[in-house]
Amino acid sequence: MTVHPVGRQEGRHPVRGLARACHPGPTLAVTVFTALLAWSAGHTLASGLVVTAAVLAGQLSIGWSNDLVDVRRDRAVGRPDKPVAAGEVSESTVRAACGAAVVACVVLSFACGWRSALVHLLLGVTSGWAYNLWLKRTALSPLPYAVAFAALPAVVTLALPSPAWPPAWVLVTGALLGVGAHLLNVLPDLADDEATGVRGLPHRLGARVVRWLAPAVLLAGSVVAAYGPGGGSLDGTRLALLLGCVVLAVVAVVARGRVPFVAAVLIALANVVSLILHT
């Protein structure tokens, strides 16, 4: 195991390290979902870009702060996939980038209107930071994900010229997807997390329970997304999307490594498509 001292100098490719430290997979997924939601809600190109950029800035701040908070734990277990801990990029560089992302997030959020800004900053971004700083080590670790994912569609619709909350089924779908994504995201890291004192709900439940529970939660979100728009009835498109989610849920159960999280992202994408086609 390689342990990198706190004062290690920055690597030769700090930009690449900075990009890897923002948790690019989840950051890209949430940003793309936002862009799709903005398009389906009827945003103009300009307003859609602004609300998408606001969410991207918030996600960057959450990703970078996560690696900063965890840097000593990541060094202790020799995580080569963590750029800050591995010395690819310095803590000071990531701290500066994180600060810039926070400022950009606030400015861009209020450019979307005060309603959208308050929901994004208080429910979305604050939830992510609360997870990083405290809740990830408690039994309430899924709560920030549920709140943030449920808030995302509202950030988009409240930024419209005629602000409105999305239907309740959309909020429920988002919350369930957030919880399922959290459970699958931490699954490969349970042992490393336990070794450094992180015991969120997935750690308390154990890998075997999480491997079955997470797809079940995701499928529950898919059922809500499938039946919500039609008031209890299914058309062919929504049925096909729901069946696709069932297949992906099976993949999430039997696969290992990061594949279950990729399956979760694809389930979320299928549900976003369902939302786009039926709003």
Salt bridges, closest charged atoms under 4 A:
ASP67 OD1 - HIS23 NE2 2.77
ASP67 OD1 - LYS82 NZ 3.35
ASP70 OD1 - ARG73 NH2 2.33
ASP70 OD2 - LYS136 NZ 2.63
ASP81 OD1 - ARG79 NE 2.88
GLU88 OE2 - ARG20 NH1 2.41
GLU91 OE2 - ARG75 NH1 3.41
GLU91 OE1 - ARG95 NH2 3.60
ASP189 OD1 - ARG79 NH2 3.66
ASP189 OD2 - ARG258 NH2 3.03
ASP193 OD2 - HIS203 NE2 3.06
GLU194 OE1 - ARG199 NE 3.34
ASP235 OD1 - ARG238 NE 3.50
ASP235 OD2 - HIS278 NE2 2.89
